[in-house]
């Protein structure tokens, strides 16, 4: 139960950071090339987040 709660807090914090990051990216929508690599980084982060949250839920 304790790890489950920790997992949820961890996941929510990451979602908040991800939202803030996306908002910043939308404001600086000038250069497209770095944006593509940022999207890739975001996808990797999302995958890591999902796997870690699944591990937390399974614990």
N, C-alpha and C positions, 0 to 999 in steps of 0.2 A: 504494500500500500504506500509506504514511504517513497520507494523508488518510482512508483507510478506518479505520485504528486510531483516529485522532482523532475521527472520526464516532461510532464505537462508544463511546468514553469519554464524549463529549458526550451521547449518547443515554442511557447508563446513569446519568449524573449527573442528567439531567432526570427519568428514571423514579424515581430515589431521592427527589428533591425532591417529585415528584408524589405518591409514596406517603406521605411525611411530611406533606404538605399534606392529603391525604385522611384520614389518621389524626387530625390536629388537627380537621378538620371534623366527624368522627364524634363526637369528644369534646364539641364545642360544638354539639350537635344541638338547640338550643333554638329559634332563630329560623329560620323556613322561607324567608322572602323573600330575605334575602341569600344563602342557600344556592342558590337557583335561579340567581342571577346568577353565583355561584361555579362552578356546574356549567357554565354557558355559557363562562366564562373558561377552565375546565379543558378544555372541548372545543376551544376556539381554540388553547390551548397544545398539546394533543395533535396537532391538525392541523399546527401549525407544526413540532412535533417530527418528525412523520412525513415531512413534505416535506423538512426539512433532512437527516434521516437518509437519505432517498432520494437527495438531491443528493450526500451524502458517499459513499454506496455506488456511485453512478454515476461519481464522480470516479476 
